[in-house]
Amino acid sequence: MSEACPVPHCAPDRCATPAVCPLNRVRAGTTVVVKQLTASPDMNRRLREMGFGEEQRVKVLSLANNLLCQVCNSRLGLSDRLAETILVQPLSPSGPVRLAA
């Protein structure tokens, strides 16, 4: 098995790669950075319109029936299936990645 997923409290055996993890595998309260969108081109465009672009910060707020997260100072709910198409990485402690517009 490859090295463990760097996202806190991720299920490493369910991650696509050790460097990134699907958004729906991250524990509530964790802030991550979007690295890749793997949905259809139309859905990726819509996700970017909603603020889920590459290098954007996202904070996971709740993992109840749907995933509730904060992005661009807005709270958005995503289905588990859609959240799985958003690959993320933990926020770098060395400084800001990109400020929300």
TAWORA-V71589 format. One record per helix or strand of 2 or more residues. SS is the DSSP state (A for helix, B for strand). FROM is the first residue (numbers start at 1). TO is the last residue. Records with the same first field share a line. If there is no record, write none. Layout:
SS: FROM-TO  FROM-TO
//
This chain:
A: 12-14  23-25  41-50  80-83
B: 21-22  31-37  57-62  67-71  74-78  86-90
//
